[in-house]
């Protein structure tokens, strides 16, 4: 299992299957942690229909954790 810390919510084609836990802190200093593969598995169709997914190979959101990804948050200690 690998971990990644960023300043935005990110889903990347290159991270699929890598068992990555991502922690990001947004502009309001709110921190979220989620399982990249779980979010991808649950939302694969949604992501694969987005233009950014095909054009750039990723989806990002710098303001918040998308509602469709919230059920895959990971408890932090």
Buried (B, 14 or more C-beta within 10 A) or exposed (E): EEEBEEEBBBBBBEBBEEEBBBBBEBEEEEEBBBBBBBBBEBBEEBBEEBEEBEEEEBBBBEEBBBEEBEEBBEEEE
